[in-house]
Amino acid sequence: MSRALAPAAAPTEPAERAEPQAQATAPKEDVARSPVKRFRLSVLRAAGWSIGGYVCIQLLRISSSLVLTRLLVPEMFGLMAVATMVQVAVAMLSDLGLRPAAIQSPLGDQRNYLDSAWTLQFLHGLLIWAACLCVGYLISVAQSQDLMAAGSVYNESALPAVIAVSSFSSVIAGLQSTKVITAYRRLELGRLTAIELVAQCAGLGVAVVLAVQTRSVWSFVFATLCSAAVTTALSFLWLSGRGNRFRLDRDCVRDLIRFGKWVMLSSTFTVVASNGDRILLAGWVGPATLGLYILSFNLVSMLEGAGSRLFHSVAVPALSQIRRESPEGLAQAYWRLRLPFDVIFVTAAGAIFATGDVLVAVLYDSRYEAAGSMLKILSFSLLFSRFGILANVYFAMGEPRILTAFNFVRGLSIFLLLPIGYLLFDVIGAVWAVALHGAPSFLLLLFFQVRHRLNNLKLELLVLLAWPLGYVAGLLAEWMLSPVAILPQLADR
């Protein structure tokens, strides 16, 4: 801007001419590096906000979990898990991938494009709620006709109402401003993280207060609605940029749907892969057993969630920008981003396997003791779930079809392996199936990585050495935590 004003600002001309000649003749390569340096700084800053925010959110969730597991019985967690699963499944089955489409599209900064995305986003929220109402009604009809297995989660009388009310959060979230998309596109995650933290605190506060007063699953339901409302309101109030209005531009909608049709197909298989365990187990086991499984699954998925959050909010926008501006550097950037994911996930798998029982004993009371063995088994899922996160590099490459094939194999695996595991070894067999169902999709991903020159077999094998290191660290942590683990049992007495 200063250069544009220089001709009109006469007093500044002599100063500019008097600059040292060495500065005027600075190497061109230094000038060329400055955008790269700025880009790296923006990536590091965004990564810091993303991880810092996620850590704070998980600390809040763990703290509230420690309170809620003492106020509510395991059945409440199982019931809410199924209601959430229904909403997430419907959302992903109709997902057009509006956010990744806008992030990677050259049109993603145009107002018509963002307004069209916002309108489709709201319509999508209404569709999700309407579909969930239908699902709740069908479940209630099946219950009245005694079509649900006795003792299963699907036979709980409160389930249809919980699904109907909690899913209204999709309508609220559908009104969220596209300023969020713009912030992600520009890697400006500071205020986004603040919004998420405030919404999380509000939701958790509502959950704890209502749990104390009602001791019912409705504390979860109204906490979900509160969190969605706070997030939507702050997306308009705290983020810079223009507001939105309802508008559907034909060219913009065509561009969104062109990208989104593959996202929708990929999301369909993702629903099957990521929710197949709950879909099947809810029909075989009671809400208490499912609640124990959900608690152990959530402990493992905290790390997966952190990796997914970082990759989606930072790596995918960064890799998309590299692909637009210098595609020849995409492979090198991918490996630089990938290595920390591999080391952390594999190390954590070994550590959690060593500390599963004592970790559950420290966090929860004796009613949740059985979750320890489930947690140890599910730790092996981290060896494969990292590839599900890393596969999103194909979004940045403009190849969502590859991710579709990857998620298809994941979904097929869970529906083939989980019933076999349950029939042969009951619940523990089903948990092992969940932990290992990512192996076939890993082989498929290796094929695509070789095809796109993203593979490094030597590094794939070397990173597995982090597992025994994590296991040894876990044994040390178990020894240190053992005295603390008996405190909840003493409190129960």
N, C-alpha and C positions, 0 to 999 in steps of 0.2 A: 504494500500500500504506500509506503514511503517513497518508493521509486515513481509511482504514478503521480504523486503530488510534487515531486522535485521540480518540474518545469515552472510551477506556479509559486514555488517557495525560493525566491532568489537568494536569501541569506544563507541557505544551506549549500549552494553550489560550490563555493570555495572550499568548504570543509570536505566535500566529497572528492574534489580534485586533489586535495592535499593528502589523501590517504596514502600510506606507504605503498611503494610499487610492489613490494613482496606480497602484500595482501591482494593487490589487483591481479597479480599473476599467480595466484594460488593454484596448485595442481588441480586439473580438471577432475581427477579421480576423487579428491576430497569433496568437491562439490557434488559429484555423483553419489558419494556415499551418504551424504546428509539425509536424503529421503529414506534411505535404508535404515539409518540410525534412528530416525524419527519413528519409522514403522516398528522397529524392534522395541523401542521404548514404549510405544502405544500397546504392543502385544504384552510386554511384561507388566505394564500398569494394569491392563485389563485382566491379566491372569491373577495378579495380586488381589484385585477387587473380587474376582470370581471365587477364588479359593478362600479368601478371608471371610467373605459373606457366607459361603457354604459352611465353613467351620463354625461360625457363630450360630447359624441356623441349626446345625446338628447338635451343638451344645444346648440350645434351647429345647430341642426335641427330646434329647436324653433327659434333661432336667424335668420336663413335663411328664415324660414316660415314667420316671421314678415316682412321681406323685400319682399319676393316673393308674398305674398298675396296683397301687395300694388302695385306691378308691373304687376301682371297677374290677369286676371278675373277668377272667380270660374270654368268656363268651362274648363280651361286648366288643373286644378287639376283632374276633372272628366275624361278627355280624357286620361291623363297619368295613372290614376288609372286602367282603363280598359286594356291599353297596358301592364302594369306591371302584372295585374291579368292573362292575357293570358300566359305570359312568365313563371310565377310562377306555373300556373296550368300544363303546359306542362312539366316543370321540375319535378314536384312532381309526375305526372302520370308515369314518366319513372325513378323515383328515385330508386336506388339500395341500398341506405343507406351505401355508401362506407365509410364515416367517422365513424359512430357508429360501423360499422362492424370491421374496423381496430382498433378502440379504445378498443373494448371488446375482440378481438381475441388474443389468445396466440401467433399467428404468426405475430402480428401487428408490430414488430420491424425488421422483416426480409426484406432484400433489394428486393428480388424477389416479395414478397407480396406487398410492397409499389409501386414498378414499375408497377405491374399489376393493382393495384388500380388507379395509375396515368393515365395509358393508358385507362382504362375504363372511368375514369373521363373526359378525353378529348373527347372520342367518345360520351359520354353522352352530352357534351356541343354542339358538332356538331349536334346531333340528336335534341336537343332542338331548335336550330336555324332553322334547316330545317323544323321542325314541325310548328314553328311560322310563317315562310314564307308561308307555306301552309294555315294557318289560316288567315293571312292577305290577301292572294289572294282570298280565299273563301268569306271573308267579302266584298272585292271590287266587286266581281261578284254579290253578293246578293244586294249590293247597286245599281249597274247598272240595276238590274232587279226589283228595287223598292220592295224588299222583307223585308227590314228593316222598323220598325215603324218610321214614320215621327217625328222628334224631339228627338229621342232616341240617346244615345251615339253611338250605333252601326251604326247609319246613318251618322256620321261625316266623311266627305271626307278624312280628314288627318289621320284617324285611321289606315288603312292598312300600310301606310308608316311608321308611328310611331312604330308599332309593329315590322315591318321588321328590322328597324335600331336598335332599343333599344335592341332587343333580341340577337344581335351579342355579347353582353356582356357575354352571356353564353359560347361562344367559348373562349373568353379571360379568363374567370374564370376557364374553363376546364383545362387550362395550369398551374393553381396554383400548387405550389410544395407540395409534401406530407410531407415536413418538418412541415407544418401546423398540419397535423394529428399527427405526432410524438410529437409536442409541446403540443397539447391537451391531448394526452395519458399520458404525464409526468406531466401534470398540470403546465407547464411552459408558463404562459399567458402574461408575461411582454411585450415581443417584439410583440406578436400577437396583443395586445391592442394598442401598438404604431403604428403598421402598419395600423390598422383599423382607428385610429384617423387621420393619415396622408392622407389616401385615402379619408376619409370623408371630410376633409378640402379641398382637391383638387377638389372633385366633387362639393361641395357646392360653392366653388369659381367660378368654371366654370358656374354653374347654375345662380348665381347672375349676373356675367358679361354678359352672353348671354341674360338673361332676360332684362337687361337694354338696350341692343342693339337691340334685336329682338322683345321683348314682345310676344314671341310665346312659344308653347309647346316644341320646339326643344331645349330650354335651359335645360329642364329635361333630354331629350334623351342623349345629349352629356355629360352631367354631369354623367349619369349612366355609359357610356363607359369609361370616364376618371377614375372614381373610380375603376372600374374593372381592368383597365390596371395598375394602381398604386399598387393595392393589389397584383396582380400576380407578378409584377416585384419585389416588396419588399419581397415577400415570398421566393424568391431565394436569394436575396442580404442580407437580415437582419437576417435570421434564420440559425442556425448551423445545420450541417448534410450533407449528401450526396445529390447530385442532382438526377434527374430522367432520365430514358430513356424508350423508348417505348418497352414494353415486356409484354407478356401474358403467365404466367406460369399456366399450367393446374390445378394443385392442389390448387394454390392460388385463381384462378378464381372460382373454384368450392366452396371453402370456402366462398368467398365473395358473391356468388350468393345464397348459402344455407341460409345465414342470410338475404340477400337482397330481396329474393322473398317475404318474409313477410313484409319487409319494403315497398316494392313497392305496395303491396296490401293496407297496412295501409296508405301510402301516397296518394293513389287514393281516399280513403274516406276522408283524410285530405283536399284534394283539394276541394271536394264537401262541406265539413263543413266550411272551412275557406274562401272560395271564392264564395260560393253559393249566399251570399248577393249581391255581385257586379255583378255576372253573371245574376241574375234575375232583379235587380234594373236597370241595364244598358239598359234593353229592355223595361222598363216601364216609366222611368223618363228621363228628359233631363240632359245634362252634368252639368248644374249649380246646380241642386238639388243633383246630385250624388257627385259633388265636395264638397258641404256643408256636406253631410253625411261622406265623406272620411275624411274631416278635424276633425269632431267630433270623428269619429272612431279612427283616429290616436292618438288623445289626450288620449283616454282611453287605447289604445293598447301600449302606451309607458310603462306603468307599467307591462302589460302582457309580453312585449318584454324583459324587464329587468329580470323578473322572469324566462322566457324561456331561456334567455341567460345564467343566472347563473346556472340553473339546468342542461342545456346541456353541458356547458363548464366546470363546476366544479362538480356538484352532480353526474351526470351519470358516468364520469370517476372514481370518488371517490368510488361510490357504486359498480362499476364494479370491482375495485381492491379489495374491501372488499369481494365481492362474490368469487373472485378467491382465496383469501388468508384465510379468516375466515367467511364463509357464515352464521354461527350462529349469527353473530352480525349485519346482514343486516337490520333486522326489527328495531332494536334500532337506528341504524344510520339513517334510513329513517325518523323516527319520529323527530329526532333531526334536520334534514335538513328541514322537512316539516313545523314545527310550525311557524317559521318566515314568510314563504310564506303566510300561512293562515291569520295571524294577519295583515300583511301589506295589503293584497288584500281586506279583509273585511273592514278594517278601511278606506282604500282609496275609496271603493264603497260608504260609507256614506258621506265622505267629498266631493266627486265629485258631488253627488246628490244635496248637499246643495249649491255648488258654480258654477254649470254648466253655468248659464246665465252670471254671472258677470265675470267668467273666459274667456268666449268667447269675452265679451265686452272689457276686458282689452287687449287681445291679438290681436284682429282683428278689422277692421273697420265695418261700419254699413251694408255693403253688405253681411257679414257673420253672421248676428245676429241670423238667424234661426237655426244655428248650436248649439245654447245654449240648446234648448229644447231636441234636439237629444242627446247631451252629457249627460244630466241628465238621460235620459232613458237608454242609453248604460252603465251607471255606474253599473247597476245591472248585467251586463255580467261578471263583475269581481268576483261575488260570485260563478260563475260556471267555468270560464276560468282557475282558479287556479288548478282545478282538471285535466284539459287537460295537464297542465305542469307536475303535479305530477304523472300522469299516465306513464310518461316516465321512471319511476323506473323499469318497466317491460323490457325495453331495457337492463338495467344493470343486470336483473335477467335472461336474455337470453330467454324471453318469448314475442317476438314481436307480437305473435298471439293475445294476450290480447289487446294490443294497437290497433291492426287492428279492433277488434270487437268494441272497444270504439269509434274509429273514424267513423266506419260504422253507429253507432247510431247517432253520431253528424251530419253526412252528411244527413241522412234520416230525422232528425228533422228539419234542416234548410229548406229543400225542401218541407216539409209538412206544417210547421208553417208559413213561410214567405208569401207564396201566400195567405193563409187564412187571415193573418193579413192585407195584402195589400188590399184584396177584401173587407174586413169589415171596415177598418179604414184608408185606403189610406196609405200615406208614414209613418205616425206616427205608424200605426198598424204594418207595416213592420219592423220599428225600434224596437218596443217592441218584435217582434218575434225573431229578432237577439239577443236581450238582454237575452231572456229566453230560447233559444233553447238548452242550455247546461244542462237543468234539467234532461231529460231522460238519458243522458250519465252518469250523476252523480250517478243515481241509479244503473246503471250497474257497475260502478267503485266500489261502496260500496259492491256489491256482490263479486267482485274479491278480494277486500281487506279482507273481512271476510274469503274467501277461502284460502288466503295466509297469514292469521294472521297479517295483516297490519292495521286492523281497530281499531278505538277507538271512539265509538259513543258518549261517554261523552264529549270528546274533540271536536268532530265535532259540538256539540250543544253549548259548552261554547265559542268557537271562534266567534260565531255569535254575541255575546255581543259587539264585537269591532265595529259593524256597528253604533249603536247609539253614541258611543264615537266619531267616525269619523264624524258623522252628526253634532254633537255639535261643534266640531273643525271647520267644514266647515262653519257653521253659523258665527262663530267668524271671520273666514277669509273673508267671504263675507262682513261683516260689515266693516272690515279694507280696503277691496279693492274697496268698492263702490265709494269713491271719485275719485279713479284712473280710474274707468270704464267709466266715462263721458268724459275723455280726448280725446279718438279717435273720438267720435261723434263731439266734439268741433273742432277738427282738420279738419273733413270733411266739416264743415260749413265754 
